[in-house]
């Protein structure tokens, strides 16, 4: 299984970015795709989740109403649309997949998001 993130970069406060996570190597519908982030000197924080079989989503309180997780099954890609970005959103963002109720757990290498004027 391989997860490749893209779309990070430098953006001004109030701006938007869309992160992508291209997944390959698994076909199971029993999965949960997750976005985490880790700011300098802090632990890894779960940001958003999308469940494979029903498409349900969940978000951290800190991003609710600003971030949206979605997927394109034809492209095997999960997205994280980030709007109204704040300096505190600055972090490395990681894509993660849990397959078969956590039996398998894979991570991408991360993409840097910097929110600064």
N, C-alpha and C positions, 0 to 999 in steps of 0.2 A: 504494500500500500504506500502510495506517495501523495503528499499534500504539498502544493506549491502556492505560496501567497504572493500577491502582487498588489500594486495600487497605493502603497504608502508614499509619503513625501512630506514636504513642508507646506503648511497652509496657515493663513492668518486666522485669528479668532473670528468666529462667526461663519467661517467657510465650511466647505464640504469636501469629502473624499469618499470614494467607493473602493473598498478592498475586495479582492477576489481570492478564492481558494479553489484551485483546480485539483480534483481528486481522481486518483486512478488506482486500479488494483483490487477493487472489491465491487461486488454486485448485490450484496445483501440489502434488503429494504429495512432491516432491523438495525438502524444506526441513529446516532445523534451527532450532528455536526455542531461544533462549538467554536466560538471566538473567545480567546483570552487576551489579556494584555498585562504587560509588566513594565511599570515605570521604574526609573533608576532608584535603587535603594528600597524598593517595595516588593511585596510578594506578588505572585501571579493571580490576577483577578478574572473571574468568569464574567464575560460581557453579555453574550447572547447565545442562545441555543435554538436549533431547529431540528425537529424530530422527523426521521425518514418516512415512517409509514403513514403519518397523518398531516405532516407539515406544520404542526403546532409549534409556537415559538414562545420564548421567555427571555426576559432582559433583566440586567442589573438595574437597581433603582437609579443609579447614577447616570444611566444613558437612556432610560425610558422616555419615549416621546421625541428623542433626537436620532437614535440609531434604529435601523431596520435590517433584519437578517432575512435573506431570501435565497432561493435556489433555482437553478436551471438544470433540470434533469437531463435534457438533451446534451448539455455540455459538461455534465458531471461537475458543476461548479456551484459554490456557495458564495454569496456576496454579503458584505456588510456596508450598507449605506450609512454614512456618518454625516449628519447635518448639525449646524449650530455648534461647531467645534469650539472647545475651550482649552486653554493652556493645560489644564489638568487632565486632558485626554491624551497628552503626550506620553507615548509608551511604545514598546515593541508589541505588535499585535500578532498573535499566533492562532493558527487554525488547528483544530483538534477533531478527531473522530473516534467515537466509541462505537464498536460494532458488536452485535449480539449481546446487548445488555452489559457492556463493559468487559466482555471476555477479551476483546482486542482493543488496543488504545494506541493511536498514532498521532504524531505531531508534525507540523510543518516547521520550517526554520525561522519563520517570523518576518515581519516587515515593519520598518520604522515609520511611525507617524509623529510628526513634530508640529505643534500648534503654537505659533509665535508670531508677533508682529516685528 
